[in-house]
Amino acid sequence: MCCGALLRTAMWSCTPKRFVVAASEFADLPCFPSGGDLAEALTAAARRLHETPTPDSTLDTAVRLAVDLVPGAEHAGISLIERNNLRRTLAWTDEVVRAAEDGHPAGDRQPYWQRLWTAPVAEVTDSEGDEGEDALSELGLRSVLSLRLRADRRRLTVLTAYARKPRAFDETALRVGRLFTAHVGIALESATVREQLTEAMRTRDLIGQATGILMERLNIDAAGAFDSLVKASQRENVKLRDLARRIVDAHNTPDAR
């Protein structure tokens, strides 16, 4: 394959990942504790969270832990809330959570989770008695405890626990939920930084390989090869990393040799 063909690679698209996991207890976590055992339970949960290698796996682990740790919780999800009133579920324990969270709210009333823009916690004590939460009631979800994980001007990331009976979440659940979300937030930030560093190292390696291929094919030096790569990226409106990956992949196919 000629070098020009390598540089004229078509763009590809990618879709965000979503995760659904079964709600099951971790064998090494104590059942929800009281008193001094709370520290032990949270320490075990924090260890689990920090063992996760990526932000996606952190979210996956967090929703399962939430069901095990937060008193009264039967289901849990982590979702992203946008300023345009759109909510998208990132991880959930079962399909009822996804049904409760995805999409735009119906009707004119503001959903309970809109309160999270101005407060760290939003609750529904009984969806059958709340005129704005008919959708939850129809799904059999009577109680909700929603807590902020991350917040900025444009979006919120929230952890939400659900129960099928009314008034399932008391002050203890709220306290444990807030402590747990603090651990989740720290672990998520840590996993994000690790993923970014790993990606940066991979990107540097890919660009180096692509530069070497162009040096060989065009018989130019490293500066010239890198300049050609940058110009092709700008011309085709393709990220430098993606273009480099395609050049390397094309070079490694049998037809390229």
Phi, psi and omega per residue, in radians:
M1 nan 2.372 -3.097
C2 -1.336 2.853 -3.083
C3 -1.160 -0.635 3.121
G4 -1.074 -0.662 3.113
A5 -1.156 -0.627 3.099
L6 -1.079 -0.686 -3.099
L7 -1.369 -0.315 -3.099
R8 -1.729 0.703 -3.117
T9 -1.309 2.482 -3.115
A10 -1.331 2.709 3.139
M11 -1.351 2.666 3.007
W12 -2.121 2.860 3.108
S13 -2.040 2.745 3.101
C14 -2.328 2.621 -3.138
T15 -1.987 2.591 -3.118
P16 -1.163 2.565 3.123
K17 -1.399 2.616 2.998
R18 -2.300 2.665 -3.038
F19 -2.315 2.339 3.000
V20 -2.197 2.320 -3.075
V21 -2.345 2.654 3.086
A22 -1.294 2.414 3.112
A23 -1.388 1.856 -3.127
S24 -2.485 2.675 -3.070
E25 -1.383 2.592 2.996
F26 -1.444 2.291 -3.040
A27 -1.106 -0.561 -3.058
D28 -1.613 0.092 3.090
L29 -1.674 2.316 3.039
P30 -1.149 2.607 3.024
C31 -1.033 2.777 -2.937
F32 -0.913 2.159 -3.016
P33 -1.582 3.005 2.969
S34 -2.292 2.785 3.094
G35 1.098 -2.339 -3.041
G36 -1.150 -0.389 -3.121
D37 -1.238 -0.279 3.132
L38 -1.071 -0.751 3.131
A39 -1.065 -0.704 3.131
E40 -1.117 -0.755 -3.136
A41 -1.128 -0.766 -3.141
L42 -1.194 -0.609 3.088
T43 -1.128 -0.753 3.103
A44 -1.111 -0.701 3.115
A45 -1.144 -0.747 3.127
A46 -1.070 -0.692 3.121
R47 -1.079 -0.771 3.107
R48 -1.048 -0.780 -3.109
L49 -1.113 -0.739 -3.087
H50 -1.342 -0.193 3.046
E51 -1.407 -0.230 -3.097
T52 -1.286 2.379 -3.021
P53 -1.477 -0.342 -3.064
T54 -2.380 2.810 3.054
P55 -1.012 -0.654 3.139
D56 -1.087 -0.763 3.130
S57 -1.247 -0.472 3.042
T58 -1.122 -0.790 3.100
L59 -1.081 -0.764 3.125
D60 -0.992 -0.855 -3.123
T61 -1.176 -0.677 -3.070
A62 -1.091 -0.717 -3.105
V63 -1.191 -0.610 3.093
R64 -1.205 -0.731 3.118
L65 -1.115 -0.623 -3.120
A66 -1.041 -0.720 3.125
V67 -1.148 -0.626 -3.127
D68 -1.323 -0.552 -2.981
L69 -1.708 -0.721 -3.023
V70 -1.389 2.056 -3.132
P71 -0.996 2.246 3.125
G72 1.635 -0.271 -3.068
A73 -1.276 2.321 3.063
E74 -2.004 -0.452 3.130
H75 -2.462 2.764 3.103
A76 -2.684 2.684 3.086
G77 -2.624 2.757 2.998
I78 -2.116 2.249 -3.046
S79 -2.361 2.832 3.099
L80 -1.918 2.229 -3.134
I81 -1.972 2.185 -3.128
E82 -1.727 2.813 3.127
R83 -1.123 -0.385 -3.140
N84 -1.462 0.260 3.080
N85 1.325 0.276 3.099
L86 -1.645 2.363 3.108
R87 -2.127 2.309 -3.104
R88 -2.268 2.206 -3.094
T89 -1.417 2.288 -3.123
L90 -1.710 -0.614 3.100
A91 -2.645 2.508 -3.109
W92 -2.644 2.686 -3.111
T93 -1.431 -0.483 3.118
D94 -2.818 2.999 -2.971
E95 -1.167 -0.434 3.136
V96 -1.114 -0.546 3.095
V97 -1.183 -0.794 3.126
R98 -1.069 -0.715 3.114
A99 -1.113 -0.589 -3.118
A100 -1.319 -0.458 -2.945
E101 -1.878 -0.600 -2.984
D102 -1.272 2.513 2.991
G103 1.653 -2.922 3.127
H104 -1.600 2.568 3.079
P105 -1.193 2.545 3.120
A106 -1.536 2.654 3.083
G107 1.429 -3.094 -3.070
D108 -1.606 -0.368 -3.087
R109 -1.294 2.532 3.096
Q110 -1.313 2.316 3.120
P111 -1.205 2.834 -3.096
Y112 -0.981 -0.615 -3.027
W113 -1.275 -0.173 3.026
Q114 -1.154 -0.411 3.112
R115 -1.161 -0.307 -3.119
L116 -1.243 -0.221 3.058
W117 -1.208 -0.444 -3.086
T118 -2.096 -0.120 -3.127
A119 -2.443 2.622 -3.108
P120 -1.318 -0.256 -3.072
V121 -2.391 2.470 2.997
A122 -2.349 2.396 -3.085
E123 -2.262 2.645 2.919
V124 -2.184 2.044 -3.094
T125 -1.439 -0.558 3.095
D126 -2.742 1.874 -3.076
S127 -1.142 -0.423 3.120
E128 -1.266 -0.390 3.118
G129 -1.717 0.006 -3.130
D130 -1.903 2.023 -3.056
E131 -1.071 -0.443 -3.084
G132 -1.554 -0.011 -3.050
E133 -2.127 0.673 3.125
D134 -1.061 -0.614 -3.107
A135 -1.096 -0.684 3.087
L136 -1.125 -0.783 -3.140
S137 -1.048 -0.712 3.133
E138 -1.120 -0.480 3.107
L139 -1.503 -0.038 -3.129
G140 1.449 0.238 3.133
L141 -1.718 1.916 -3.036
R142 -1.665 -0.612 -3.100
S143 -2.094 2.517 -3.135
V144 -2.408 2.388 2.994
L145 -2.266 1.949 -3.060
S146 -2.044 2.291 -3.063
L147 -2.285 2.440 3.139
R148 -1.264 2.384 2.982
L149 -1.776 -0.826 -3.137
R150 -2.419 2.658 3.121
A151 -2.639 2.407 2.922
D152 -2.530 -2.982 -3.043
R153 -1.171 -0.477 -3.011
R154 -1.789 -0.447 -3.043
R155 -2.678 2.763 3.049
L156 -2.153 2.524 2.921
T157 -1.954 2.189 -3.019
V158 -2.282 2.575 3.014
L159 -1.846 2.237 -3.087
T160 -2.225 2.268 3.050
A161 -1.852 2.499 -3.110
Y162 -2.207 2.658 3.048
A163 -2.453 2.705 -3.095
R164 -1.628 0.012 3.057
K165 -2.057 2.648 -3.123
P166 -1.255 2.696 3.084
R167 0.900 0.768 -3.092
A168 -1.402 -0.372 -3.041
F169 -1.914 2.016 -3.135
D170 -1.776 -2.918 -3.122
E171 -1.101 -0.600 3.105
T172 -1.130 -0.763 3.105
A173 -1.062 -0.722 3.126
L174 -1.102 -0.769 -3.125
R175 -1.121 -0.803 3.129
V176 -1.130 -0.719 3.139
G177 -1.053 -0.732 -3.125
R178 -1.217 -0.686 3.075
L179 -1.119 -0.749 -3.119
F180 -1.143 -0.751 -3.135
T181 -1.129 -0.519 3.058
A182 -1.094 -0.748 3.094
H183 -1.134 -0.725 3.133
V184 -1.087 -0.760 -3.138
G185 -1.065 -0.744 3.123
I186 -1.141 -0.797 -3.132
A187 -1.134 -0.656 3.135
L188 -1.159 -0.719 3.103
E189 -1.117 -0.731 3.135
S190 -1.110 -0.773 3.136
A191 -1.148 -0.622 3.117
T192 -1.128 -0.769 3.121
V193 -1.105 -0.758 3.121
R194 -1.077 -0.740 -3.142
E195 -1.130 -0.699 3.128
Q196 -1.137 -0.710 3.112
L197 -1.151 -0.742 3.116
T198 -1.086 -0.750 3.132
E199 -1.144 -0.652 3.121
A200 -1.104 -0.705 3.120
M201 -1.169 -0.704 3.119
R202 -1.158 -0.698 3.137
T203 -1.094 -0.779 3.134
R204 -1.054 -0.729 -3.134
D205 -1.157 -0.756 3.132
L206 -1.080 -0.795 -3.132
I207 -1.115 -0.661 3.090
G208 -1.100 -0.743 3.108
Q209 -1.128 -0.773 -3.133
A210 -1.118 -0.694 3.101
T211 -1.072 -0.740 3.108
G212 -1.087 -0.691 3.123
I213 -1.108 -0.764 3.141
L214 -1.184 -0.624 3.077
M215 -1.036 -0.762 -3.119
E216 -1.206 -0.787 -3.060
R217 -1.261 -0.657 -3.077
L218 -1.705 -0.098 -3.116
N219 0.966 0.894 3.131
I220 -2.232 2.969 -3.130
D221 -1.444 3.102 -3.059
A222 -1.092 -0.703 -3.133
A223 -1.113 -0.738 3.134
G224 -1.166 -0.696 3.135
A225 -1.136 -0.760 3.132
F226 -1.139 -0.690 3.109
D227 -1.090 -0.705 3.093
S228 -1.098 -0.690 -3.138
L229 -1.139 -0.769 3.137
V230 -1.117 -0.781 -3.125
K231 -1.106 -0.705 3.115
A232 -1.141 -0.674 3.112
S233 -1.084 -0.778 -3.135
Q234 -1.200 -0.727 -3.103
R235 -1.114 -0.724 -3.072
E236 -1.643 -0.016 3.141
N237 0.987 0.822 3.130
V238 -2.116 2.426 3.104
K239 -1.037 2.469 -3.114
L240 -0.990 -0.729 3.129
R241 -1.049 -0.781 -3.113
D242 -1.185 -0.701 3.111
L243 -1.126 -0.736 3.113
A244 -1.070 -0.731 -3.141
R245 -1.087 -0.705 -3.114
R246 -1.217 -0.637 3.088
I247 -1.107 -0.778 3.136
V248 -1.128 -0.790 3.138
D249 -1.084 -0.757 3.136
A250 -1.136 -0.663 3.137
H251 -1.144 -0.547 -3.076
N252 -1.506 -0.081 3.089
T253 -1.412 2.660 -3.108
P254 -1.002 -0.625 -3.098
D255 -1.175 -0.344 -3.081
A256 -1.430 -0.187 -3.039
R257 -1.693 nan nan
